[in-house]
Amino acid sequence: MILINNEPADTAVLMRLYPENTTESKILRILLSDEGRHNFSSEERLDFELKLRSEIVRAAEALNRSRLAFKVFRESFCNKDYWDRMPDGGFALKASVRPSEAIRDIYKNSHKYGTECATAMLIVYYKALLEVFGDEAFDDTFTGIYLMNWHRIEPLLREVGFMSKAKIFLPGDRRYFKNPDVDPATPELQGENVIDLGGGYYYGHGFGRHRAETFIRLLNQNRTEDADEEAYLMDTVGNPNYDKLYNVYRRTRAALEMTA
């Protein structure tokens, strides 16, 4: 059930706003069919989340098609024209470049980058936010990007580093395949961060775009010899705070319009 400012939404009107088989319409159908209450402050707030989730899926699909290499942090590398590779293996945005150009370069010159799966998730989020915010608003908002993992994360994206139990799963969710009996020789395969693409598919950097059973099979190939527990998809999700991002988006765009 979808509520707009605590009132039931007009289902027919909502469905007409988004073409059939788009990511937005698929998310709407899931929310509308769920018995739980999904309350949004306004239709504009709902639209923002639908668009951002759609861009998250699009950014993940594009990264899957790219040449971004899988590397552990000690072997990570990046385009030095836009980023400084730090001692911990993370990438710090150079002060002399625009954040929007640096994020786009990862997709344009993906062969110049290599990192692990958590960093790839952050790249996906930034690319999605860039497409929704637009270059100017994105540059004004995300000025000090540091790409690494959940420990050095942008305050506006801090929530994606935390996983919580979920009853329904939506395209754009961050999910996690856990490998509890991982081989100590390959600790980087203790699990795989993925983006839910919808339709039963997931994207995980280093593994690609697959259904859940393929991720489980690949992780199972990297277990200890006496392993007795298979890898599995956890029933948790990690998501940005869509309310907070919407408020920042609205304020930033309004300020830019006033100075235009």
Rosetta blueprint (number, residue, H / E / L):
1 M L
2 I E
3 L E
4 I E
5 N L
6 N L
7 E E
8 P E
9 A L
10 D L
11 T H
12 A H
13 V H
14 L H
15 M H
16 R H
17 L L
18 Y L
19 P L
20 E L
21 N L
22 T L
23 T H
24 E H
25 S H
26 K H
27 I H
28 L H
29 R H
30 I H
31 L H
32 L H
33 S H
34 D L
35 E L
36 G L
37 R L
38 H E
39 N E
40 F E
41 S L
42 S L
43 E H
44 E H
45 R H
46 L H
47 D H
48 F H
49 E H
50 L H
51 K H
52 L H
53 R H
54 S H
55 E H
56 I H
57 V H
58 R H
59 A H
60 A H
61 E H
62 A H
63 L H
64 N H
65 R H
66 S L
67 R L
68 L L
69 A E
70 F E
71 K L
72 V L
73 F H
74 R H
75 E H
76 S L
77 F E
78 C L
79 N L
80 K L
81 D L
82 Y L
83 W E
84 D E
85 R E
86 M L
87 P L
88 D L
89 G L
90 G L
91 F E
92 A E
93 L E
94 K L
95 A L
96 S L
97 V L
98 R L
99 P H
100 S H
101 E H
102 A H
103 I H
104 R H
105 D H
106 I H
107 Y H
108 K H
109 N L
110 S H
111 H H
112 K H
113 Y L
114 G E
115 T E
116 E L
117 C H
118 A H
119 T H
120 A H
121 M H
122 L H
123 I H
124 V H
125 Y H
126 Y H
127 K H
128 A H
129 L H
130 L H
131 E H
132 V H
133 F H
134 G L
135 D H
136 E H
137 A H
138 F H
139 D H
140 D H
141 T H
142 F L
143 T L
144 G L
145 I L
146 Y E
147 L E
148 M L
149 N L
150 W L
151 H L
152 R L
153 I L
154 E L
155 P H
156 L H
157 L H
158 R H
159 E H
160 V H
161 G H
162 F L
163 M L
164 S E
165 K E
166 A L
167 K L
168 I L
169 F L
170 L L
171 P L
172 G L
173 D L
174 R E
175 R E
176 Y E
177 F E
178 K E
179 N L
180 P L
181 D L
182 V E
183 D L
184 P L
185 A L
186 T L
187 P H
188 E H
189 L H
190 Q L
191 G E
192 E E
193 N E
194 V E
195 I E
196 D E
197 L E
198 G E
199 G L
200 G L
201 Y E
202 Y E
203 Y E
204 G E
205 H L
206 G L
207 F L
208 G E
209 R E
210 H E
211 R E
212 A H
213 E H
214 T H
215 F H
216 I H
217 R H
218 L H
219 L H
220 N H
221 Q L
222 N L
223 R E
224 T L
225 E L
226 D L
227 A L
228 D L
229 E L
230 E L
231 A L
232 Y E
233 L E
234 M L
235 D L
236 T E
237 V E
238 G E
239 N L
240 P L
241 N L
242 Y H
243 D H
244 K H
245 L H
246 Y H
247 N H
248 V H
249 Y H
250 R H
251 R H
252 T H
253 R H
254 A H
255 A H
256 L H
257 E H
258 M H
259 T H
260 A L
